Amino acid sequence: MAALRAILIDKRSPFLGEACALCKHPFSPGEEIVICPEDATRHHVHCWRAYGNRCTAYGCTGHGEVVEATPAQPRPAASPGRVRPAGDEETKVRTLPATGFHCAQSCLVIAIAVAIVFFSIGCFGLWAIADYIMLEMLHWSYRPPFPGLLPPLTLTLSLLLT
């Protein structure tokens, strides 16, 4: 089993405020964390050990025994125009800012839009059936018939209802 070095979080740590992958509590100064060697998810040391010295991310095979803590090295702030050298990669995972529009949010918006469309189609269908019943079956003339539209609508609805 590979040895993983625990990282001590201090006030200048780049991981300060990020959440543990297992317990979802944010990291605070004085805590020790472990970074998965496979997918770079961060865990509290006690969460990593409680999960059997392995990563909690679904499908990740990262594992390792935790050794003593080292202070976190502050990384330089990335500017939008700066290109990192090839050997400067810290993690394999790239994250979006917290203000970004995430997959779950976009799926929710699409689901609401589809529900609105189906609701509109359903309401129009109920109106068309009620209109046909009142005009053709009950002979209630609550509105004047549309001469060009009524015969095809009557024929279509009569075929559907029989």
N, C-alpha and C positions, 0 to 999 in steps of 0.2 A: 504494500500500500504506500502511495506517495506521501511525503511529508508536506504539509501546507503551513505556511507561516501566518500566524494571527497578526492582525493590524490593530494598533491601538488608535482609537479615534480621539483627536484633540480639537481645539477650537478652530483650527485652520484646515481641518481635514476636508478633502473633496467629497467624502462620503457622508458628511454631517447632514442630517435631515433626510437622507434616503431611507427607505424602509427595508426591513429584513424580508427575505423571500418566504420564510415560514410563518413567523408570528405577525408580520406586517407592522411592527412597532418601529418608529424611526430611530436611527442611530443617534446617540448623544455622546458628548465628550466623556471620556473615561471608559467607554465600552470597548470590547475587543470584537472584531469581526473577522470573517474568513471569506475569501473570494474563490468561487468555484473555478478550477483550472479549465473546465470544458466550455462553459457558457458565460462566465464572469458574473453570475448572480451573487449577491452579497447576503451573508447570513451572520447572525450573532454566533459567537463561538459555541455557546451553550445550545443554541438551536441546531447547529451543524452536528454537534455530538449527540443530541437527543434523537436526531434522524438517522443515526447509525454511521456517522462520518461520511455522509454522501449528500449530494445536491438534492434539493426538494423540487426543482423544476421538472415538469412532466417530460419524460423521455431523455433527460440528461443522465449521462453515465459518469459524471464527475464524482470523485471520491478522494479521500486522503485523511491522514491523521494530522491533527493540529499540534504545532509546536509553539514555542514562546512567541510573545508579541513583539512587534517592532513598531515604532511610531510611523504614522502615515506620512508619506512624502507629498507635499502640496504640488499639484501639477499646474503648469501655466494655463492661464485662461485662454481658451481658443477664440481667436478673432475670426469673423466670417470670411476674410480674404486669405487667411493663413493656411498653407498647405503643409501637412505634417510629413516629415521624412518617413521612409518605408519602415525603419526599425523603431519608430516612436509609438507604435500601436500598444495600447494598454489593455484593451478588451476586444472581444469579438462582437460584442453586442453594442449596437448604436441605438440610442433612445431619442425620442422626440421630446421637445419641451412640454411641460405639464399643461400649457395652454393650447396644445395642438388638438385637432379633431381626430379622435381615436376610432378604431374599428367598431367597438361596441356602440359608440354614439352614432356613427354613420349607419349601422345596421338598424338602430332604433328609428332614425329618421326615415329610412326606406320602408320599414315595417309600418310606420304611421301613415306614410303616403299611400302605400298599397291598401291599407285599411280604409282610408278615405275614399279611394277609387272604388273599392268593392261596395262600400256603404252607399255611394252615389248611384252605382249601377243597380244595387238592390232596391233602393228607394224608387228609382225610375221604373223598374220592373213591377213593383207593387202598385205604383200609380197606374201603369198601363193596364194591369189586370183589373184593378178597381174600375177604371174608366170603361173597359170592355163590358164588365158585368153590369154596370149601371146603365150604359147606353143600349146594349144589345140584348141582355137577358131580362133585366127588370124594366126596360123601356122607360127609364127616367131620363128625360132630356134636360139635363142640368146645364148644358152648353149646346150651342149649335154645332152640328157635325162639320168636320173639315171634308169637303167633297173629294179632294185628291188623295187624302191619306187614310180615310176610314176603310174603304174596301180592302186594301192590302193588310191593314192592321187587323181587321175583322177576320180575314181569311187566316192569317198567321196565328192569332189567338185561338180561333176555333179549332185549328189543327192541334195546337198545344193542349187545349183543355179536353179534347175528346180522346 
